Amino acid sequence: MAEKRWIAETLFDDLGFRMTFQVDKVLYELQTEHQHLVLFEQPYFGKMLMLDGATQISKRDEFIYQEMMSHVPLFAHGNAHDVLIVGGGDCGIAEEVLKHKEVRRLTQVEIDEKVVEFAKEHFPEFTGPVFADKRFESVIDDGAKFVAKTDRRFDIIIVDSTDPMGPGKILFGEKFYSGCRRCMKKGGVLVTQNGVPFFQKNELASTMSKFRRLFADATCYVAAIPVYVGGHMAMGMATDNKRLRQHPVKTIAQRYRKAGSFKTMYWTPEVHVAAFAQPRFIADLVAKAKPRR
């Protein structure tokens, strides 16, 4: 009997532990110009994607990350017409963003063309409706270069990046965040993936420090995503309008009804508001982060 294959997530090697996933079948594996990519079937989580040893998405719980990265900034803003996604080659977040009828144009900038090609083949449930939507534009480019040079301006920028390593490292730098601010409209919102603070506290603290140098308001909201080991995942949020994270449930619910009350599996108006209530250790990280000099 053939020995089962296991694939380890090596993201926390420096902390001395790994999460290891039993593999039913490897569906795709490739070393691109930018990163190592492997897609496999896992008995519990279903289809899973890893980039450079870090879990990106699993079929069982992808809805949590994608809904919270998209619906929170969009409903907090309330009237977003132009949206930019940096990264996000699997198109999962793009699919959620396009559920908002007020969005007139969605631009997705992905550095690795092979990731987009791969997603079209292996995640057609995301890419099919997204690429069929006339509001969607796919751009293959370095996200940091794009925000530094584009003449476009955006209401919402969502940074769906890998962890700060490999091609994703530049997307955690102050130069990149400054570029995002440059191409945001007045009252715009920037949302970033900031890891699991229980294990990656420096990632969140560093981002908050950079945000505070550039924006009037810097905070994070949280969600519990099972495949990302360590408890709460933090989504960084930067804007010049502090009121955007202080809307009551009634306001968010009204905006949800206006958007058509589309189906969600995690996000609700109540969860939206509650997500900004940070556990103490995360609130302390955010509060103590000083603007970078």
Salt bridges, closest charged atoms under 4 A:
ASP13 OD1 - ARG18 NE 2.76
GLU29 OE1 - ARG5 NH1 3.61
GLU29 OE2 - HIS36 NE2 3.07
ASP82 OD2 - LYS185 NZ 2.74
GLU96 OE1 - HIS71 NE2 2.83
GLU96 OE2 - LYS99 NZ 3.16
GLU102 OE2 - HIS100 ND1 3.70
GLU121 OE2 - HIS122 NE2 3.74
GLU125 OE2 - LYS59 NZ 3.04
ASP133 OD2 - ARG135 NH2 2.89
GLU137 OE1 - ARG105 NH2 3.14
GLU137 OE1 - ARG152 NH1 3.54
ASP141 OD2 - LYS149 NZ 3.20
ASP155 OD1 - HIS77 NE2 3.89
ASP155 OD2 - LYS185 NZ 3.45
GLU174 OE2 - ARG213 NE 2.97
GLU174 OE1 - ARG292 NE 3.77
ASP217 OD2 - ARG245 NE 2.78
ASP240 OD2 - ARG181 NH1 2.81
